[in-house]
Amino acid sequence: MTSVWAVTRTTFLQSLRSRVGLAAMVLLALLLLAGPMMVNNTASPLADRIRTFLAYSVGMTGVLLAIITIFLSTTFLCADVQRKQILMLAVKPLPRWQYILGRWLGVTLLNVVLVTMAGAGIYAGAQYLRSLPDLGATDRRAIETEVFTARRKIAPDFSKDDEEVTRAVVDRIEDLRKGGTLEEMIQGFLPQVGGDRDKALIRIAEDLEQQARTRLQSIPPGRYGRAYIFRDVRVDGMTRTASGTVEAVDAENFLMVLEIPLWLAAELMPGRPVDVNGALSRVLAFQDNRLLVEVTKDPFFANGLSGLKKDDSVEITLEPVMELSYKLSTGATIPSGATVRSSWLVEPEDFENSRRVLNPVIQDDVPSRQVRVIASGRCVDDAGSVVATFFNANMPGNGIVTSISIAPGDVSLLYAVGAFGPNVAAAMVTILVQLMFIAALGVLTATFLSFPVAVLTSGVLILFTLMMGYVSDAVKFMPAEGVNLVIHGVVGLLSLVLPNLSALSPTEAIASGVEVATFSEPWRLMAMRPNLGTFWGALASLQAPLATLIVLVIACVTFTRKELARVQV
């Protein structure tokens, strides 16, 4: 492998000396230096400014390095062929596949250096912004708990919904068949699917499925509930305990005013669950060293809190928490800024193997705005499952009466699993994996195309990988006939071979304090719940590295069989 290293080293040094390489380093440095200065609106919450900086810097780093990688991965190979320098290498004991591999490794090595620089610059810029004055305690807590952290994000388990929707679709199709309208619907879909009856029936079933899911998501007023089950939840962390003194007790409303240590007040936030003498309570407000909590009704009496008097001592415990994030929409149009009343009940799925903790939370939410509810980590059972039930509390007499919907992608559970620094490092590794594929694609196109065409072809293919989801959805609704059949085939083949780079982007995760676990999370799920679905999910996470390997093999084979010169006698 000495020959491979020689080509790698030469490519790396050529990249550093080239105008493109120097421009990349200068632009990257300017980008990272200008980032903190571009979010200098002191009227905005500091947490939002840091999120903007992280999204801007991570996103632009990926875009800039992708462009640079396309140019560098195609430049050297095309230049060697155009200037006939490749003929000098051809007579040396250097296999062509080693030459291709060395060129790719050289560009990748440069990317390692640039990505490391970018990661260090982003981390330093974020820490600088973190040190600036905030807009108050709420802003500071958002910075520390929602930005400078790494939270695992878990979507609900909709498997029971899938079963219910499937039954509803089957029943509806049977009703349409009995009513004689199914054939009429099939005839209406035939022009869109090239006259294929089976495909027309599939399209009808998809429409009926969408209608069934919409009905399932709609929660009518009157405290009707919808349960969301979250699995594989492991809320870990340190439990902290402090002593407090009772200032006042309101037994009628289950409220207590406590005097607490100042260090404890610094870790609190409105809505945070705390334990008071073992009774689950919720922080309503605090000022300096005084705390107002609402105690859950049953433990309030069972744990003897109703009999406490002024100056009695209590034990206050902070346990790990989790966040329920959601965004709701209303069935009726409501005035701008108006709120709707709802409530959540967070509880273990298996009460027999849990600490039997119920965490009720009442909310007044503005529709179409992301909201978070903080719940105790004790609500998770031993199997790692927790149920969050949403209730529509907009009953007649409570103001606005409307149905409420929460889209499947708008509800999730988050809990802290790591720190900000390692999360930035994980984001940079993810970007590096993307760049490795882009470099391999550039090397492949350079083996059989001239430099301008290779750059253009690579750029178009990379653009497709970034827009793969949108393109696939658009093609899906095109009638499968004539030229469209070719488009369907090309898009299907490219989707199978090329990785979805937009799904690999860490920008949104790093800006929202979510764990960047593009490659590790599917394997974690497979280890916890081994089945065919999680196995395929774990394999799918390796699509980008596998695609890089396949593209490199194709490049090596193509260049090995390439005729570098024609000998005429």
Number of C-alpha atoms within 10 A of each C-alpha: 7 9 14 20 17 16 21 25 18 15 25 24 15 16 22 16 11 13 10 17 22 13 13 20 17 11 15 22 15 11 19 25 16 14 20 21 12 12 17 12 10 12 9 13 18 25 25 17 22 25 23 17 24 26 19 17 27 24 16 16 23 21 14 14 23 22 18 18 27 25 23 26 30 29 21 19 24 22 15 14 18 12 9 13 12 18 13 9 14 13 9 8 8 14 15 19 18 19 24 25 20 23 29 28 23 26 29 25 18 20 23 18 11 21 23 16 16 22 22 17 19 23 16 15 21 22 13 12 19 19 9 9 12 19 13 10 12 14 16 17 17 16 22 15 15 18 25 26 24 27 27 23 21 16 16 18 13 13 10 10 15 13 10 14 20 17 13 17 20 13 12 17 17 13 13 14 13 10 10 11 12 18 13 11 14 20 14 12 20 18 14 17 19 17 16 14 15 12 17 21 20 13 18 19 17 13 12 19 20 14 14 19 18 14 12 15 16 20 21 20 20 16 16 15 20 18 14 21 21 21 21 15 21 18 20 14 13 8 9 11 15 14 16 22 19 19 18 17 20 11 16 8 10 19 22 23 20 26 22 21 16 12 10 18 16 12 12 19 18 14 19 22 28 25 20 27 18 15 22 23 28 26 18 16 16 18 10 11 15 18 22 21 25 22 25 19 16 11 18 22 15 10 13 11 21 18 10 16 13 12 13 12 16 20 14 22 20 19 20 19 20 27 20 19 16 19 20 18 19 19 13 11 9 15 8 8 9 11 15 24 20 20 19 22 17 26 27 27 22 17 14 10 12 18 15 16 19 16 22 16 16 15 16 12 19 19 19 13 11 13 17 18 17 22 28 25 24 23 26 29 24 18 15 18 19 25 21 24 17 22 23 24 25 22 15 11 7 10 11 19 21 22 20 23 22 20 14 17 10 15 19 19 26 23 27 23 16 16 15 20 15 14 23 27 17 20 24 25 18 19 26 21 18 23 27 24 28 28 30 32 31 32 32 27 24 27 23 16 14 17 22 13 14 25 22 15 18 25 19 12 17 23 13 22 19 18 15 22 15 11 14 15 10 10 16 14 11 15 18 21 15 9 9 14 14 12 15 17 12 12 16 14 11 14 17 12 14 21 26 20 22 16 13 20 20 26 22 15 22 25 23 21 27 25 27 28 20 17 18 12 16 20 20 15 17 17 13 12 14 12 11 10 10 18 16 13 15 20 13 14 18 15 17 22 15 17 18 22 15 16 23 23 17 16 23 22 16 17 20 16 9 12 8 13 10 6 5 4 3
